[in-house]
Amino acid sequence: MYFGELPVAKAEGAILAHSRRLDGRALKKGRVLDTDDLAALKAAGIEHVVCARLDDGDIPEDRAADQLATACSGAHIRVGPAFTGRANLFAETGGIVLYDPERLDGLNLVDETITLGLVPPYQAVTQGQMIGTLKIIPFAVPESPVRIAEALASQEGPLLRVAPFESRETVLIQSRLPGTKETVLDSTLRVTTDRLNALGSQLASEARCDHDHASLTNTLHRAIAANPGLILISGASAVVDRRDVIPSAIESVGGTILHFGMPVDPGNLMLIGRVGKIPVIGMPGCARSPKLNGFDWVLQRICAGLDISPRDIMRMGVGGLLKDVPHRPLPRASAKPAAASTSAKPETGRPEIAGILLAAGQSSRMGATNKLLSTLHGKPLVRWVAEAILKSAAGRLVVVTGHEVEKVTAALSDLDAAFVHNPDYALGMSTSVRAGFSALGEGTAAALVCLGDMPQITAALLDTMIAAYDPVEGRAIVVPVHAGRRGNPILWDHRFFEEMQELKGDTGARALLAEFADLVVEVDTPSNAVHLDIDTPEMLSEAGGMLEKAE
């Protein structure tokens, strides 16, 4: 790959190495320069630009990133669209991230141009959480290192996978001593229930008994008879020896003690055994608290259907000092069963993107008919975009209503959406934009503003725009482009939320795009869907034909 300074007259088709701000527009780094760009550069008095030009055999950064990320990804992993040489990897389900660190090192040692960063192995993740990012460093990479890295990533199966959490019916046994407060046991019951629910499992039953060998043995017998998937024992007194009350009771019912103690603090005094095929855990005292501790690490692996050996436990010392580490407890991060319907997605370790659907207009050009309620292939027009947003990586959907609010709301009532009414909808689209941004809560990183009359907007397009968003790298506004012309929807970083809440007139957003041109990134799309908003019955009919061809 050539890299260096080129005369502007000879730079057509080259890749711009550094962003250039011109009057009224900005050329972002990584842009493939066309004749219009060269004319703008010449008009600005720029005679030379630093560019890259690919040689034969070079693979462009996005294609290389897509190729390698796909090779690395095994079960229950989704690869996001590559942008600026970066392809992110996401968990398709809650579970445990599995990979061999030595294989990861081998891939990263192939060449400095290829990098893959992952969350730690055996980390518990939620559905949709970003678990890795593959970045190609230059604008292109030679074919040879890509082939080598691809072979390493895929040999003996993909490098990375997620072991999904499985539903386990669990029995909790709590022992007590004279003076043990029932409120303490009640609290332990609640915390344990939340822990299990967060991992997609359920507490089938709870039993309480005296903290002595005979009582605990009898209670264990009854628990085993129910054939649960897991037994947890929270003792009134910590286990201090393999011959203590809890381990001796497990052995008395025919069980085996697999391991006692672990190099994780809090959690040192955890015990794990087995009765037949049923795992039995003697919980450390710290497990009464929802704070992350060593018991969580073992419970997560068991709930993901993973075998756990004494050697596995003894190797948990790396990162095993959890005391005073500001981890957020798992039950609070996702305190509901994995199968439950959610109105807000759980914390995923990535910025939350909201989708604002503008569905308030009067559609006067359609006559007496509200175009958003017009049927297109069996469903209302407004529903096409709503469903695309919900299928995308956006975290939530906010629908702005106005004209015929009851009918529009009814058309979307079964979807996972929040509704905000704009009483001033007749004054123009800017009033709906203001209403939508005002409804966003704290913690929203960015928002996609989508028009309700653009049925050909797809989840794939929205995901590509979300993948392009990176305010740290100066990509704070994302705009789709087709055939050199900008369209909708537009993604706005949270730094612009205040301006959007004070927007005046329907051209206010264009002024922001011009003012902050250096923060705008354009995403090329082969489809003209970003230009097609439905204004007339004829356009509605045309859109139906296009959708039919696409299907």
N, C-alpha and C positions, 0 to 999 in steps of 0.2 A: 504494500500500500504506500502510495506517495503521500507525504505530509510536508507542507511548506507553503510558501507564499506564491500566489499566482496572479498574473495580471487579470483584472476583472474581465477583459475581453476574451480570455481563454478559460474562464471558470465555470462555464455552463456545464451542468451535470456533476460538478464537484460538490463535496460536502463541506459546508461552512464550519470552521473549527471554533469560532468564537462569536457570540451574539453581537449584532450591530444594531444600534438604535438610529433610525432615520426619522425624518419628519413624518409624523402620523402613523408610523408602523415600526415594527421591530423584526429583524431577521434573527431567529433563534439558532444557537449552535446545533449542528446536526441536520440542518435543513439542506436539501438538495437544491442547489441554485438553478433557477430557470431564467428565461430571457427577461421576464418582468423584474425579477430580482436584480439582474445585472443592470437593467436600465435605471432602477432606483438607486443603485450604488453609484453609477456614473453621474446621475443627477446630483447626488450628494457630494460629488467631488472626490470619491474614493477610487483610486486607481489600482490598488492591490488588496487582496484578501488572503488570509491564511486558510487553507483548505486541505482536505484529504481526497485522494482519488484512488479507487480500488484497482488492484492489479488482477490479472487472470488468476483464478484459484482462491481469491479472497471471498470470505463469506460475510455478508453484511451483519452488523451487530444484532439486529432484532431477529434475523433468521437463525443465527447461531445460538442466541439465548433461548429461543423457542425450541430448537432442536435438542439442546442439552438439558433444558428443564424437563422436557417430555421424557427423555431417556432416564433421568433420575427418579421420576415420579412413579411410585407403585400404587397399591390399593388405597383408596379413599383420599386421594390428593388431586386437587384441581390446579392446573397451571393457568395463571392469568395471562392476558395478551402482553407480549413484549413491547416495551417502549423505551427508547434511548438505550437499548442494549440490556435492559433489565426485565426479567420475567420472575414474577413472584409466585410462590407456591402456597396454597391454602388447604386446610383440612376440610374435607367434605363432611366430616362427622366428628362428634366428640370422641376422644380416645387418647392413646399414648403414641407419641412419635418414636419410631424405631429406625435406627440406622447404625452402621459400624463406623465409629470415628476414624478408624484407620483408612477405610475406603474414602471417606470425605477428604482426609489429608492427601490421599493419593491423587484425587481429582484436582485439588487445588495446587498440587506440586507439578502438574503437567506443564503449565505455562502461566506467566504472569498476566496474560490477557484474559484468563478464564478464572472466575471466582464464584464460589458458592458458600453462602452463610446460612446456617440452620440454627433453630432453637436447640437446646441441649437434648441429648438422647434421653428417652423415657419421660420427657415432659408431658404433662397432661394438657390437652388443648380442647377448645370448644369448636363447634361447627363454624366454619367461616374464618377461623383464626389464621393469620399469616404465619407460616412455620419456616419459611426460607425465602431467600432471594438469590437468583443467579444473575450475575452482572458480567457482561463483556466489557472490558475496560476501553479499548480503542473503538473507532468507528467500524472496523472490520477485523477479522482474524483469519489467518491462513487455514486452509482446509485440514492440514496435517494434525495440529493440536486438537482441533475439534473432533476429528475421528478418534484420536487416542482417548480423549476425555469421555466421549460417547461410549466407547468400549468399556472403560472402567466403571462408568455409571450404570451400565446395564448388565454387566457380566454376573452370572448366577442370580439374575433377577434385579429389578431396579434398586438403586441405592437406598431409597427412602420410602417408607410406608407409614400408615397410621393403623394401629390396632384399635378397632372401635370398642367402646364400652358395651358390655352385655348386661342384660337385666339379671340380677341375682336376688332371689328371695333370701333374706337375711334374718337370723335370730340374734337378738341382743340379750345377754345375760348380765345382770348387775348383782354383785354381792354386797352385803352390808355388815357392819359391825355395830355393837351397841353405841349409840350416839350419832350414827350416820343420819344425816338429814335427808328426808325424802325429796326436798326441793333440789338437792344436789343431784340426786338420781333423775329427777324430772328434767333438769337442765341437760344432763348427759344424753337422755333420750331424745330431746329436741335437736341437739347438735349432731348426734349420730344419724338421725333421720335426714337432716339436711345434707350431711355428707354423702349419704347413699343416694339420695335423690339427684344430687348434682352429677353423679356418675351413672345415672340411668338405672339404678337399682332401688329396691324397696325394702323397708323393714316389715317383715311378715308378722313378727311377734316379739314381745319382750317379756322376760321373766326375772323375778328378784328372789334372792335367797340369802341365807346366812353365809358369812365368809368362813366356811369350814369345809373340810374334805368331803364329808358325807353329804351335806346339803348341796354342794356344787356338783358332786358326782351324779346325784339323783336328777338335778335340773338339767345336766348335760344329756343324760339318757333320754329325757323327754324331748329335748331339742333335736337330738339325732333322729328320733322316731319320725319327726316331721319331714326329714330328708331335705333340709334347706340347701341353698347353694353356698352359704357362708355362715359361720357362727362367730360372733364377737363376744368377748368376755371383758367386762370392765370391773376390775376388782376393787374392793374397799381398801385394800392395802396393796402397795406395789409389789410385783414379783421381784424377789432379790436372789433367787437361786432356782436351779432346775428342779429341786425337790420341794419347792414351795407349794401352796395350796392349789393354785390354778394348774401348773404343769402336772402335778401328781393326779389331779382329778381327770385331766385329759388322758393320761396313761391308764387310769383305772377303767375308763370306758373303751379301752382297746385302741386308743390313739397313740400317735408318735410325736415327740417334740423334735421339730426340724431345726430350730435355731432360737437362741435366747440372746438378746442384746443386739444393738446396731450402732454403727459409728455416726449417728445423726443426733443432734441435740437442738431442740427437745425431741425425745423419742427413744433415748438410750435403752430403756427397760422394756422394750417390746418383745413379745414372745410369739412365735408362729409354730403351729403344729398341724396335724391332719388326723381325722378320724375317717378311715376309708378314703373316699374321694372328696370329703368335705373339709375345706380349709378352716382352721380354727385360729383366731388371733387373740392373744392376751394383750389388751390395749394398755399402753403406757398412760400414766396419770394425766399427761398433757393433752391426751385426746378428748378430755372433757371440755377443752376450749376449742373454738372454731379456728384458731390460728394454725397456720401450716406447721406440721411436725412430721417426724419420720413415719408415723403410722399412716399418714396420707399417701406417702410414696408407695408403701406396700399395698394399701387398699386399692389405689389406682391401678396397679398392675394386675391384681387379682380380678378386679371388675372389668378389665380389658381382656380377660381370658388368658393371661400370660402365666406360665409357670415361673415360680420364684424359688430359687435355691439358696442355701446358706451362703454360697459364694457371691450370689447377686447382692445379698444384704451386706455382706462384708466389704463390698466394693462401693458402697454408697457414701463413703467418707469424703469423696471429692464434691465440694459444695454442701457438705453435711452439717455445717454450722449454720443453723437457721435462727438461733436465738438473736433477737434484736434486729433481724433482717425484715425490712418493711414489706413483707409479702401480704397480698390481700387474700383472705381465706377463701378457699374454693366454694364452700356452701353459699357465701354471700355473692360470689361472682355469678353463680348460676343456680339459684336455689329452687329449681323445679325439675321434674323428670325430663329426660331427653325427649321423650315422646310427646310431651305436652305442647300445646299450641302457645306461641309467645306473641305478645303485642309489641315487644321490643326485643331485639336480638341481644344475646348475652355479650359480655365483654369479650372481644376477640383479639386484643392486642394490636389492632390496626385502627386508623381513624374512622369515626362513624361518618358516613356520607348520607345525607337525607335527600330524598327525591320530592321536590315540590311540583305538584301537578296543578296547572292553572285550568280550572274547569268552571269559570264564572261568567264567561262572555255570553252576549245575547245572540250572536251569529246572525246578524240582520240580513246578510247577503243570501242566506238560505231561506228567506221568507219567514213564514209563521213557524217553521220547524226548528227546534233546537238541534243543531247539527250534532252536538255531543251525544244526543240520545238516539240518533239515527242508527239503524241496524246495519252492521257490516259483517257478513259471514256469520250471522246468528248472534252477535253480541253488540252492545252499544259502542259507538265510536270511542267514547272516553275510556272504555274499559281496556282497549288495546294497549294504550300507553301505561295505564295503571298496572296491568299485569306484567309489562316489560320491566317496569321499575322494581316490582316485587321479585322478579326472577333474577335481577341483577345483583351486583355486590353492594348496592345501596342498603344502608341499615334500616331505613324506615321510609314510609310514604305519608306525605302531608297533602291533602286535597283541599284546594281553595274553591269554595262554591260561591255562587251569586245568583244568576238568573235560574229560575226553576230549581231552587235549592233542594226541595223535597225529592224531585224526580232524579236529579243527578246523584244525590246521596243514596237513594234506593237502588240505583243501578250499580253502585259499588259497595253496598252495605255488607256483603259477605266477605269482603277483602280485609286484610290486616292493614288498616289505614286510619289515620287521624284526620278529622275534618275541621276546617276553620271557615266561617262564613264571612264574606266580604260584602257588607251592605252598600258599599259605594262602587260596585262593579260597573255601573253605567258610565262612570267617569273615566274609564280607560283601564288598560291592562296593568299600568303601573300601580294602581290601587290593589290589585290582586297580588302582585309581586310583594308589595309592602306587607300585606296580610300574611302571606306565606312565610316570609322571613321572620316576622314578629312571632310566629307560632313555634319557631325552632327553640328547643331548650338548650341549656348550657351543655357543653361537651360535644356539640356537633362541629366537626372539623370543616365540612364543606357541604354545599347543596347544589344539586342538579335542578335547574329550572326547566320543566318540560311543559310543552303545550298539549292540551287535551285533544287537539284535532290533527295529530300526526301519527296515524295508526301504523306506519311502516317503521317507526323507531323500535329497535330491538334491544333485548337485554345484552346481546353481544356488543352492540355499539356503545351502550352505557358502560359496560365493563371496560372497554378499550379506553374510554374517556377517564374512568376512575383510575385505571392503570397509569395513565399519562400524568395524573395529578401528583405533584410533589413540590410543595411550597418551599421546602428547604433548598431545592435545586432551581428555584425561580419559576416553577410552573404552577402558579396560583389560580389562573383562569384557563379553563380548557374549552376550546371551541371546535366543533366539527367543521370540516371543509370538504366540499365536493366540486371538482372542476374549477378550483381556484376561488370559489365563492363560499363565504361563511354561512352557517345555518344554525339550527337549533337541535337539541337543547344546549345550554351553556352551564358549565360547572364553575361555581364561585367559592373561593376559599373564605374561611370565617372572618378574615380581616376586612372583608367587604360587606359583611352583614349589616353593619350600621348604615352604610351608604345605601344599601338596597331597601332598608326600612324607611329611608327618607327620599326615595326615588320620586322625581317630578317629571311627569310626561312620559310618553311611550318611547322616547328616544334617549332617556337618561342612561340606560345601560350601555348604549353605543358610546356615549361620552366617556364612561368609565373604561371601556375597552381601548379607546384612543389614549386616554390619560395614562393608563397603566399597560401600554403596549409591550413593555419589556417583560411583563409577568404573564403574558398570554402565550399559550402553546396551542398550535393548530394540529388537529388530528385528521389526517386525510382518510376519507371513506369512499369506497367505490360506488356506494349507493347514493342516489339523489334524494333519499328519504329525509335527509336533514333540511331539505328545501320545501317538502310537500306538506303544507297545511291545507286542510279541506275548507274551502270557502263557498263552494257552489254544489248543487246536486250533481252536475256533470263531473266535477272533481271527485265526489264521493264514489260515483260509479266507476271512474277510472282507477281509483285506489283499490276498489274491490277486485278489479281485473288483475292489477299488479300483485296483490296479495295471493290471489289464486295461482298465478304463475310461480310465485316464490314458494308456495307450499308444494 
